[in-house]
Amino acid sequence: MKDLTILTSTGQDLPQAPFMARHFIDGTYVDSADGQVSDRISPSHGVLVSQAALGGVSETEKAIAAARTAFDDGRWSRLSGKSRAAVLTKVADLIEAKQDQLAHIETLESGKPISQARGECGGAADLWRFAASLARTVQGDSHNTLGPDILATVLKEPIGVVSIITPWNFPFWILSQKLPFALAAGCTCVVKPSEMTPSTTAMLGDLLNEAGLPAGVCNIILGHGDPVGALMSSHPSVDMVSFTGSTNVGKHISKAASDTLKKVALELGGKNPQVVMPDADLDEAADAVTFGIYFNAGQCCNGTSRLIVHEDIAEAFVAKVVTLSKNVRFGDPLHPDTQVGAIVTPDHAEKIDGYVQNAIAQGAICVLGGAPLHVDGVGTQFYQPTVLTNVSPDMAIAHDEVFGPVLSVLTFQTLDEAIALSNNSTYGLSAGIWSNNVHTCLEFSRRAEAGTIWTNTWMDGFPEIAFGGMKQSGQGREIGSYGFEEFLEVKSLVMRIGQSREPWVTTS
């Protein structure tokens, strides 16, 4: 598209040799027993950027055994909260020191812009620091009103061994929404990153060792969902699974975990709406909608995939979004000014285009984009910013998670209709509304079926604020004190004072 802002390749900072990612088991980096590796070709540059050890049953069993032993012997679970917090704070410092190295390999593996990767990798340190603060806050309850001879307390203890499975789109950030909180609670962990973006997670092993985390407390296994993720989800020595990814895979994990009745926390897909009322600040809303749909090339579970806009302003508002879309900087992820990079795989790019073409065939009107994007000097694994109007709720593009830079526009006349359209989804991750009427915002917030509601903003998040979904967007919460509580088990302790218990068996 000639009227887009496209940044071509700088030809700089490409690796001279691939990064070698290895398993991290019991405090030591190891290769797979059979020597197998998987290659990652950069989606934006078409070069080999990393080779990762390809794990199987043997490596996964060893990692789980190491985590089990480390939990049971108390080397971490029985430490004071102060001691655990000191280690996590040190990890945060080391992450900040390694921010540029982490961001560079993440950009090459994922295709996201380098500026975004720096923000995510460096910003992840704040998640580790907040988790460290929570390590010292674990507390239960006491009950001193049960009678003169009974005192009871409710204790909170680490749940045990936690399997953590993370996706490709925000590999280091999402890892940091889970791992430090589990460690702060006193759990031990086995981590599996996506085979498409394994390197930043593998690099964390060195930082954990340097920070003084005891061997075996965190183990990292690289490989595919089958067999690695499947075994991590079903193994009887694992007490909990924390997974972020697609709803379909989340359902499989729940089934795999069901035989041992282990706890499962899931952060899954989304089909997130932004509702725009006529009294909103339309310029600010248009910018937020544009950000929401193109951030991470739309490969974001929290992205804006649906615009629900009032009929009276729909044409003018969509025109604002289209104009802004043409000024978003697409192109080489290594260019410091790029805002939108590549699509993660050719298959996924084809899937995105399939949804768009199907919607057009059903009557949707493509007012912008609607095709792959070629960037000189980089390649064709990009997709044009795309805006579709005349979308009806029954179209696949209106209810399926496309996971690309594609905005579906629907219209409404009343607030009730807008809320009904927002809730007309099997997903319930996030939703937002734009209005200068606080009563409108509050009514929408109370009735919208989503785990996070934004009013007059979009995708603002903080380590203190819980994140998670309703319906088929998942179960449980991440980050914040609620996310921390997910990794704690509740134990009741009832104590009798004195020998006041009445005998059950009588001898007379």
Buried (B, 14 or more C-beta within 10 A) or exposed (E): BEEBBBBEBBEEEEBEEBBBBBBBBBBBBBBBEEEEBBEBBBBBBEEBBBBBBBBBEEBBBBBBBBBBBBBEEEBBBEBEBEEBBBBBBBBBBBBBBBBEBBBBBBBBBBBBBBBBBBBBBBBBBBBBBBBBBBBBEBEBEEEEEEEEEBBBBBBBBBBBBBBBBBBBBBBBBBBBBBBBBBBBBBBBBBBBBBBBBBBBBBBBBEBBBEBEBBBBBBBBBBBBBEBBBBBBBBBEBBBBBBBBBBBEBBEBBBEBBEEEEBBBBBBBBBBBBBBBBBEBBBEEBBBBBBBBBBBBBBBBBBBBBBBBBBEEBBEEBBEBBBEBBBEBBBBBBBBEEBBBBBBBBBEBBEBBBEBBBBBBEBEBEBBBBBEBBEBEEBBBBBBBBBBBBBBEEEBEBBBBBBBBBBBBBBBBEEBEBBBBBBBBBEBBBBBBBBBEEEEBBBBBBEBBBBBBBBBBEBBEBEBEBBBBBBBBBBBBBBBBBBBBBBBBBEEEEEEEEEEEEEEEEEEE
